C-alpha cells in the first residue's frame, strides 16, 4: 500500500506542477484533470485542517498555495472570517478568484498572485492564522519563507502546515521548519 501512495504522490506533483505550465488550466482536458486531481488529493486534509484552525468571527486567515481555491471557499463558510489566498500560478489565482468572487466583492476575501516568501502586500502582524496544504516542499528557501510568514502573523497567531507524512519523510526538510 505504501508504494501506491508514493506513486500517487509523484503523479499528483507531476500533474499539479508540470501540466498547468504546459496547458492552460481553462483550455484543456489536461488542465481540468490537474485541477480535479489536486482537489481530490488535498480536499480531505484541507477540510480537516480548516476545522482544526477553529476560525472565529473577525479573524483573518492567510492560505498559501491555494490552487483552485478549495480551501479559501471552505474557510469562507465560517461567519465573519476574512480569507487572503496566495498562489504563484496566474491560472490558479484566476480560478480561485472566480470561485469566491462574491466574497471578494463583499470584502471578505482577496486572492493574490504572489509567493509565500514575499508577502509585501501585507503589513506586519496582519493575520491571525496561516494555512497551507502540501506547499512547503516547493519553497526555495524555507527559513526565509517562515520568517516572512511570522512577520505577517499577529502575536499568538497559529500556522497549520498540511503535509502528507510520506512526502515529508522523502523531503530533505530544512531544520527551520521544525523549530
WOJO-V542062 format. One record per residue. PHI is phi in whole degrees, 0 to 359 (* if undefined). Layout:
phi:PHI
phi:PHI
//
This chain:
phi:*
phi:299
phi:298
phi:296
phi:295
phi:295
phi:297
phi:294
phi:297
phi:296
phi:298
phi:298
phi:297
phi:299
phi:294
phi:290
phi:266
phi:270
phi:298
phi:298
phi:282
phi:270
phi:242
phi:293
phi:305
phi:279
phi:248
phi:209
phi:293
phi:293
phi:295
phi:300
phi:298
phi:300
phi:295
phi:299
phi:294
phi:299
phi:295
phi:296
phi:292
phi:262
phi:301
phi:299
phi:292
phi:297
phi:300
phi:297
phi:295
phi:296
phi:298
phi:293
phi:290
phi:49
phi:297
phi:244
phi:304
phi:69
phi:256
phi:239
phi:251
phi:254
phi:253
phi:260
phi:58
phi:286
phi:57
phi:284
phi:98
phi:301
phi:295
phi:299
phi:299
phi:295
phi:295
phi:290
phi:290
phi:278
phi:300
phi:74
phi:268
phi:260
phi:234
phi:245
phi:250
phi:229
phi:209
phi:275
phi:265
phi:301
phi:295
phi:292
phi:298
phi:296
phi:297
phi:296
phi:299
phi:297
phi:291
phi:240
phi:305
phi:301
phi:292
phi:296
phi:299
phi:279
phi:83
phi:268
phi:217
phi:217
phi:233
phi:236
phi:280
phi:183
phi:240
phi:299
phi:276
phi:221
phi:259
phi:295
phi:287
phi:249
phi:279
phi:295
phi:52
phi:257
phi:239
phi:275
phi:219
phi:232
phi:219
phi:211
phi:235
phi:52
phi:244
phi:298
phi:296
phi:261
phi:286
phi:295
phi:229
phi:299
phi:297
phi:296
phi:296
phi:295
phi:298
phi:293
phi:298
phi:297
phi:298
phi:274
phi:279
phi:290
phi:305
phi:82
phi:294
phi:233
phi:242
phi:244
phi:254
phi:273
phi:223
phi:273
phi:305
phi:298
phi:290
phi:297
phi:296
phi:279
phi:280
phi:277
phi:295
phi:288
phi:302
phi:298
phi:293
phi:253
phi:285
//
